[in-house]
Amino acid sequence: MPADLDPGVAEHRITLLETLDRVLNRGVVIAGDVTLSVADVDLIFVGLRLLLSSVETARDLRTGRDF
C-alpha cells in the first residue's frame, strides 16, 4: 500500500541537497554501454563508467578507512 494511502505511515521527504550530500558522502557508480549500429553491423561501442563521490570519500576508500 502506498504511503500516501496508509494513514499509519509518516511521510518523509528529502531535498535535492540532502540527496546530493548522501551521494557524495557514500559515492555512487554509474555504468552504461552505448552501441551504434547500422544494418545490424556494430560500428561503435562505448562503455561508460562514472564514479561520483567527494574527494574526502575517495581518499577514504583509497586508504581503506571506514566512514
C-alpha angles and dihedrals in degrees: 000000000000117000092241090060097043111076092197094063117084114224115235120187124185126204127236089252092055090049092050090048091053093048094048092044095053102022129229134220120215117194132181144151129220123194123187112202136170122199091352091305114122108227104169131019121187122184113200125200120173127181115197117189142119120272090246092053091048091051091049091051091048094052093042096241119152117237 
